[in-house]
Every structure is written in structure tokens, then in C-alpha cells.
Amino acid sequence: MVKDTGWSRHIDYRWKRDALAEAMKAIPGLRMQPESEQGRFKLSYYFDPEALPSQREIRRHLRQLDLHAKLIYSHDAFLDLVPVRASKGLAVRYLAMKWHLGPEDLLVAGDSGNDEEMLGGNTLGVVVGNHSRELQRLRGRNRIYFAEGHYAKGVMEGLGYYDFFGNVRIPEEQN
């Protein structure tokens, strides 16, 4: 594993992790997840849907403090804050450009709301059978296959559906 310093510099834009963590203490219905779920570029919370304000209200609160983050909800129970330039989908696009791959050469798979933006790109997308209901709105979209199999079995099903290994293009060596 090698850290991509270019990506880190890119997503660090306007990211004030400590100030965001402090600002989120004022939001009702949130409880910080364990330290093992936190990261340099991620704040993770459990939320109570009955007590949590709307996304719009949370964004307004952060804007008033000149703080910037992307809010990502998943499994109707989790809220992540990540830098505005960060997401799984943006990371996939970044690597595709860096490695000179087209979107048709990439297959992504997911099961929850934190995968939605990644699945909605121009890549080949697979939603595994054990997906959370947040991904239902992607049904019927072009290049998104809903597998019946759960977990890795759903990914394998998606690979077969797209005949992925029969269609993958190996880029020429860069000089």
C-alpha cells in the first residue's frame, strides 16, 4: 500500500477536521462512532432519525461557521462527513485518469448510500443483493446492474453480467 499524496493534497482543500468535529457536537441526534471508524479525512457518526435535523439544516450550520464537508448517509443509521472533494466516485475517477483507463474499463460494486455517487458514474456498476434501501432509486439506470447474490457472490454475478474480464482493455505501457 502506497499513499497517493496527490489525492491527499486534492481532498485536503478546505478540510478542517477538528473544527468540523467540534461544530457537529451542537447537532442533536448524533453520536460519534468508535475511533476505529474515524479517519484523517472522515468523521463518522451514528444518528437517530427522529432527532437529527435535515441535511439542509446541518449544511447551513456548517456554512455559518465557514466549514465545508460532504454529508453521506448510509443504512438509515450512519452519517459520514468527508471533504467536499472526496468520495468513492471521485476517487475512482481520479485513479482512472491517473492510470489512463476509460470508465468502461472499470467495475464498481456497492451496497449502501455511501456507494451511491460511485455507482452513478460512467463505470459499470453492480448493486449487490444485500443492498440497503437507499440504493433503490438507482434501479433502472443505465450501467447499473442489481445482482441477486449477496456480498462477493453479487459482485461475481455482476462480473458475469458485464462479461467484465472478456471486455477489459489493458492500457499500453506509458513511456
C-alpha positions as a printed Julia matrix, in Angstrom:
175×3 Matrix{Float64}:
   0.0     0.0     0.0
   1.39    3.34   -1.09
  -0.22    6.6    -0.08
  -1.21    8.79   -3.03
  -0.03   12.21   -1.91
  -1.64   13.91   -4.92
  -5.07   12.65   -3.87
  -4.46   13.64   -0.25
  -3.49   17.17   -1.28
  -6.53   17.38   -3.56
  -9.1    16.38   -0.96
  -7.48   18.37    1.85
  -8.94   21.54    0.28
 -10.95   23.44    2.94
 -10.99   20.35    5.2
 -10.92   21.37    8.86
 -11.5    18.06   10.59
 -11.13   19.22   14.19
 -13.35   22.28   13.69
 -15.98   20.09   11.99
 -15.94   17.6    14.88
 -16.42   20.46   17.31
 -19.25   22.0    15.25
 -21.08   18.67   14.98
 -21.34   18.48   18.78
 -24.13   21.06   18.5
 -26.22   18.8    16.23
 -28.84   16.75   18.1
 -29.3    13.07   17.34
 -25.63   12.31   16.63
 -23.21   10.04   18.43
 -19.61    9.63   17.3
 -18.68    6.15   16.08
 -15.66    4.41   17.66
 -12.15    5.66   16.87
 -11.62    2.63   14.6
 -14.23    4.1    12.21
 -12.65    7.57   12.08
 -10.01    8.7     9.64
  -7.94   11.68    8.68
 -10.49   12.54    6.01
 -13.65   11.12    7.61
 -15.82   11.79   10.63
 -18.33    9.01   11.29
 -21.48    9.18   13.4
 -24.48    7.09   14.37
 -27.67    9.07   14.03
 -31.17    8.98   15.43
 -33.51    9.81   12.52
 -36.13   11.14   14.93
 -33.78   13.72   16.44
 -31.41   14.57   13.58
 -32.05   17.85   11.74
 -32.32   17.79    7.94
 -29.26   17.78    5.69
 -30.12   21.32    4.72
 -30.07   22.47    8.36
 -26.76   20.71    9.05
 -25.19   22.25    5.94
 -26.49   25.69    6.96
 -24.96   25.26   10.43
 -21.58   24.33    8.92
 -21.7    27.15    6.34
 -22.34   29.69    9.09
 -19.07   28.53   10.65
 -17.29   28.6     7.24
 -16.86   24.82    7.39
 -17.17   22.58    4.36
 -17.91   18.87    4.16
 -19.87   16.38    2.14
 -22.6    14.59    4.16
 -23.04   10.91    3.31
 -25.89    8.9     4.84
 -25.99    5.11    4.75
 -28.05    2.23    6.13
 -30.5     4.7     7.69
 -28.17    4.79   10.68
 -24.8     6.27    9.74
 -23.6     9.73    8.77
 -20.1    10.38    7.45
 -18.53   13.76    6.85
 -15.79   13.79    4.24
 -14.01   16.59    2.39
 -16.02   18.27   -0.37
 -13.58   16.91   -2.96
 -13.68   13.37   -1.59
 -15.94   10.43   -2.32
 -15.64    6.91   -3.59
 -16.83    8.02   -7.02
 -14.34   10.87   -7.26
 -11.55    8.54   -6.11
 -12.45    6.06   -8.86
 -12.42    8.84  -11.47
  -9.12   10.17  -10.14
  -7.48    6.74  -10.46
  -8.99    6.15  -13.89
  -7.46    9.38  -15.16
  -4.14    8.69  -13.44
  -3.96    5.19  -14.91
  -5.4     6.2   -18.33
  -8.44    3.94  -18.06
 -11.85    4.62  -19.52
 -14.99    4.25  -17.41
 -16.0     1.17  -19.4
 -12.8    -0.48  -18.14
 -13.87   -0.17  -14.5
 -16.43   -2.08  -12.49
 -17.58   -0.81   -9.1
 -19.83   -2.55   -6.61
 -21.68   -1.32   -3.58
 -24.38   -1.99   -1.05
 -25.31    1.28    0.67
 -25.83    5.02    0.39
 -22.14    5.74    0.76
 -21.67    3.93   -2.58
 -24.42    5.79   -4.48
 -22.29    8.5    -6.04
 -19.67    5.94   -7.11
 -22.3     3.68   -8.67
 -23.88    6.6   -10.53
 -20.74    7.38  -12.55
 -19.96    6.16  -16.05
 -18.36    2.94  -14.84
 -20.07   -0.43  -14.87
 -21.96   -0.59  -11.58
 -23.13   -3.55   -9.52
 -25.52   -3.24   -6.59
 -25.27   -6.44   -4.56
 -28.36   -8.28   -3.39
 -27.91   -7.33    0.27
 -28.05   -3.59   -0.54
 -29.74   -1.07    1.68
 -32.9     0.68    0.52
 -31.08    3.96   -0.24
 -29.85    2.41   -3.49
 -33.33    1.51   -4.77
 -33.51    4.89   -6.54
 -30.74    3.68   -8.88
 -32.91    0.87  -10.24
 -33.41    1.15  -13.99
 -30.43    3.45  -14.52
 -28.08    2.75  -17.37
 -24.94    0.76  -16.49
 -26.16   -0.26  -13.03
 -26.89   -3.94  -12.54
 -28.84   -5.13   -9.5
 -27.48   -8.55   -8.54
 -29.45  -11.16   -6.66
 -26.37  -12.57   -4.91
 -25.23  -11.07   -1.63
 -21.75   -9.73   -0.85
 -18.97  -11.26   -3.02
 -21.45  -13.55   -4.75
 -23.28  -10.44   -6.02
 -20.01   -8.95   -7.25
 -19.19  -12.2    -9.08
 -22.68  -12.17  -10.59
 -22.07   -8.61  -11.82
 -18.72   -9.56  -13.34
 -20.52  -12.27  -15.29
 -23.4    -9.99  -16.28
 -21.0    -7.49  -17.85
 -18.64  -10.22  -19.14
 -16.12   -7.96  -17.48
 -12.96   -9.96  -17.98
 -13.88  -10.55  -21.61
 -14.19   -6.78  -22.18
 -11.38   -5.33  -20.09
  -8.78   -3.32  -22.0
  -5.19   -3.38  -20.82
  -3.65    0.07  -21.42
  -0.37    0.25  -23.29
   2.72    0.87  -21.2
   3.29    4.59  -20.69
   6.73    5.84  -21.76
